[in-house]
């Protein structure tokens, strides 16, 4: 269970990094119209969904152990 917890936190961190890259890309996209910052937000969304699923699974398994 500790490994899944670590994977969930890592996935959350990666999602935050992609969100920051999306904001930076959107800011500099105003100067250059060739960049597409939306792709970063789609990837971040996937990592956040993985994080939510893993934490929900961990909370569910913790309730069954008690």
Secondary structure as the mmCIF struct_conf table of DSSP 4:
data_model
#
loop_
_struct_conf.conf_type_id
_struct_conf.id
_struct_conf.beg_label_comp_id
_struct_conf.beg_label_asym_id
_struct_conf.beg_label_seq_id
_struct_conf.end_label_comp_id
_struct_conf.end_label_asym_id
_struct_conf.end_label_seq_id
HELX_RH_AL_P HELX_RH_AL_P1 UNK A 2 UNK A 29
TURN_TY1_P TURN_TY1_P1 UNK A 30 UNK A 31
TURN_TY1_P TURN_TY1_P2 UNK A 33 UNK A 34
TURN_TY1_P TURN_TY1_P3 UNK A 37 UNK A 37
HELX_RH_AL_P HELX_RH_AL_P2 UNK A 38 UNK A 65
#
